[in-house]
Amino acid sequence: MGKQLEIETPEPKVSEILQAVVDKLSDPDHWTTKAFARDVFDVPISPREPEAYKFCTIGAMRSAFSDSVTVKGLRALTDYLGGGVPWWNDMQNHESLIKTLTEAVEYFKKKESDEV
């Protein structure tokens, strides 16, 4: 057998991680509080389970990315918010959550472009 070609995928930028969270949570029916994820019956479940239907901010990251990428996004969002993401997620209404996440995406896009 021949040698396998290994393709190295670049790690996503913070703005890309947060945009994926916005995309996943944009429908209010897919957002939750007080659990990383829930199934269609509103039962808490791992965000990486195929039955996961609703997600908190961290759960949305964990469902889409590896642990190391989730940590990267979580650290950046914590710094941006000036505090803990779980508490922030649970204290928002859906509209303000999406608004703040969208503003964070734009903030990190600008920061990333300034670093180039």
RAKA-V732419 format. One record per backbone hydrogen bond with DSSP energy under -1.0 kcal/mol. NH is the residue of the N-H (numbers start at 0). CO is the residue of the C=O. Records with the same first field share a line. If there is no record, write none. Layout:
BEGIN
NH->CO + CO
END
This chain:
BEGIN
16->12
17->13
18->14
19->15
20->16
21->17
22->18
23->19
24->20
25->21
29->26
30->27
31->54
37->53
38->42
41->38
44->36
48->45
51->48
52->37
53->37
54->29
55->35
59->55
60->56
61->57
62->58
64->60
69->65
70->66
71->67
72->68
73->69
74->70
75->71
76->72
77->73
78->74
79->75
80->76
81->77
82->77
87->83
88->84
89->85
90->86
96->92
97->93
98->94
99->95
100->96
101->97
102->98
103->99
104->100
105->101
106->102
107->103
108->104
109->105
110->106
111->107
112->108
113->109
114->110
END
